[in-house]
Amino acid sequence: MRLSEKVAIVTGAGRGIGRATAVKFATEGAKVVVCDVDQDAIDETVILCKETRGNAFGYVVDVRDAEALRGMVATTVARWGRVDCLVNNAGIVADSQFKNMTDEQFDSVIEINLKGVYNCTKAVVDIMLQQQSGVILNASSIVGLHGNFGQTNYAASKFGVIGMVKTWARELGRKGIRANAVCPGFVSTSILGNIPKKVLKTLEDRVPLGRLARPEEIANTFAFLASDEASYINGAVIEVSGGLTL
């Protein structure tokens, strides 16, 4: 198992890509901290991790709360002694055309998607520096690379986490810490639940592979990047979109 005995923290792990990532990591032998703001969703993910004979525990935490994040990391270290990987996956959308976007819509997305990544990484970096090892993985998006209609706030946040990864790769690489970003395209998760079937079909038709991604396909990429197989990948921005942007 490629992640045997590694300790991984996954934010936004209650559903979607985060849940798939937590389960994949557990399947690959990692000890997983399942973080989310929804206790019921956390419990469901922990059960799925344990069904793979994986080792996991849940922690209710809001990525906007730096003090609570420090508590989560301290609990992790007290329980398992280290932190090998952080997957910064938690995020929200609050879409609107720019002329109609409210300050509240902009601020909420930036606070969770961008400042939340800063808060989570700040909470683990000292541990990783002490270990002289670690992997930081940020969930970005093709929207962070190319923009998207009605997503000024989301695009800004997802472009921002790419900038963080590239900076951390430079600053922390010599300390044994790798940082990379994954940019999914359209993924079949609950976030698309309110989109009409006709619109979803249009999205699928734009993808050369002819379908949306499964959450597990994004999780597989995170698992590879967290593993020692990716030991020389640092500062990379990997698009997982089925060729959507070609």
N, C-alpha and C positions, 0 to 999 in steps of 0.2 A: 504494500500500500504506500502510495507516494507521499502521504502526509502523516505517516505513522508517528504518534506521540507529539506532534506539533500542536501548539495551543493557538487557536484562532478565535478572534472576536469578529462577529458579523453583525453590522447594524442594519436596521430595517429587515430583520430576518423573520418577521411574522408572516410574510406572504411573498408571492411573486419570485423575483430573481433572488432576493435575500434568503427566502426559505429554501429554494433549490440549491443555493450555495452552501448553506449550513448543512443540508442533508448530504450533499456531495462531499464536503470536507469530512463529515463524520464517516461516510462510507470509505473514504481514503485513509481513515485511521486517526484523524485529528480529534483533539478535545476541543469542543466548540462552545463558545459563549453566545447564546442566542439573544440578541438585544432588539428591543422594540418598545413602543409605547402601549401596546395592546397585550395584556396578560393572557387572554384566551388564545390569541394568535401565537404567542410565544409558546404556550403549553402544547399546542398542536404541532409546532415545529420540533420541539424537544422530543415529543413522542415519535415523530417520524425519524429523527436522528437515532433514537434508541432502538427503533425497529431494525435498523441496519447493523445493530450491535455496536453502535457508536457511543461515544461518551459526550454528553452535553448537559448544560444547565442554562436556565433562562434568567434574564435580568431585565426588569422594566426600567428603561432609562430614556430620557429625551436628549437628543444630541445637542440641543440648545443649552443644556444645563451642565456647565463645565465641572462644577463640584460633584454632581451625581456621577459624571463620567469617571472622575478620579476615584470615586468610591467603587464603581464597577471594576475598574482595573485593579485596584487594591484587593478586592475580593477574588478576582481571577488569579492574581499572583499568590495570595494566601492559600488558594486551593490547589493550584497546579504549578506554581513556582516560576512562571515565565509567560511571555507573550511572544509568539513567533510570527503571527500574521494578524493584521487588521484589514478587514474589508469594509471600506466606507461606502455602504450601499444605501443608507437611509435617504429618502428624498420625497419631494412632493411636486405636484404641478398646480398652477393657478393661472390658466391661460386666458389671454385677452389680447386683442389688437392693441398696439402701443398707445394709440390715441385714447383708448378706453381703459387702459390699465390703471388700477388704483395704486397708491403708495403701499397700501396694506398687502395687495397681491405681490408686488415687487419685493417688499421687505420680508414677507413670510417665506418665499422661495429662497431668497438669498440667505436668510438666517438658518434655514435647515440644510439646504443643499450645499452651501459654500462654507458658512461659518461653522456649521455642524461638523464638516470634514476637518476643519482646523481644530475644533475642540477635541474631537476624538483622537486625532493624531498627536496633539499636544499631550493628551492623557497617557499615551503609551510610549512616547519617544524616549523618555529617560530610561525606561526599562530596557528598551531595545539597545540604547547606547551602552548601558551597563553590560548587556549580554554580548555586545559587539556583533549582533545579528538581528535580522527581522525583515519582514516584507510588509509594505504599505500598498494597498490596492484601492484605487479610487474608481467608483462607478461614474463614468462620464456618459456621453451620448454622441451619436452622429450630429445631434442638434448643437452640441458644443463645438463641433468642427465646422458646420456649414450653416448654422442658424435655422430658424423655421418660423413660418407665419404664425403670429399670435403667441410667440414664446420668448419675448425679450428677456424676461426674468429667468426662465429656465436655461436659455442659451447662455446667458451671462454666467450663471452658476456653474454650468457644465464646462464652459470654456475655462472658468476660474480654477476648477479642480485639476484640469490638465496643467495649468501653470504651476500649481502647487507641486504636482508630481515631478515636473521637470526641475524645479528648484530643489526639492528634497533629494532627487537623484544625484544632483551635484553636491549638495551639502553633506549628505549622509552616506553616500556610496563608499567612501573610504573607511567608514565606521562599520561596514558589513551590513548596511541596511539598504535594501532595494525598494524603489518606488515605481509603480507603473499604473497606467490607466486603461480601462476597457470601455469602448464606445459601442454599445449595442445600437441596433436599428430598431425596427418594429418588433416587439416581443409580445407574445400571447399571454398577457397577465390581466388581472382585474382592472388595471388602469385603463384598459381599452373597453371595458364592459359597457360603457354608455355610448359607444360609437355604433351607428347603424351598420347593419350587415353589408349594405351596398358600399358604404365608405370603406369598411374593412376589406372588401373585395378589391377596391381600387388600390388600397395600400399593398395588398398582396401582389397585385399585378405589376406594381412598380419594382418589385424585388426580382432580380434575375433567377433566383431559385424558386420563385413562384409561391412562396408561403412566408408566414411570420415565423420568427424564431421561437423555439421553446425555451422556457426559463433555464432548463437544464443545460442548454447549449452555451449560455452565458456563464453558468456555474462551472462548466468544464474548463472554460478559459481561465477563470479565477483560480481554479484548483491547479492548473498547470503553472500559472505564474507564481503561486504560493510554494510550489515544490522546488526541490533542488535541481530538477531538470531544467529550470529556467534561471539557473544561477548566474548567467551572464546577461540577463535581460534587465536593464535598468533605464528608467526614463522613457520607456516605450509607451506609445499610445496605439492600442490595438483595436481596430474596427471589427466588430462582429455583427455584420449587417446583411449577410447573404448577397453582397455585391450591390446593395441599394444605391450607393453613391457613384457607381461607375457611369 
